[in-house]
Amino acid sequence: MYVKDVTVQNQGGLRARPATFFIQKANEFKASIWIEKDERRVNAKSLLGVLSLGIVGGTDIRISADGGDEKQAVEELVNLVQTGFAE
């Protein structure tokens, strides 16, 4: 399992459009991927799950993955979050 913490950079957080970008990227990988906020953990490939966390800008989240491409998955998702989803 590979785990990394990141702070959400864009002001709007993970609302519908950025969450969709995040999920599309997560679905490019075979690994099981999770996103955590305040002790709640959801499947990072689930739009409803990600939106249910209510992640806003400035929130610290944890991205973890387990599988053959786990490191690449986490690194690319962290990069996506750090760049503010190109907004």
Helices and strands as residue ranges (DSSP letters): E 2-7, H 16-26, E 32-37, E 40-43, H 47-52, E 60-66, H 70-82, G 84-86
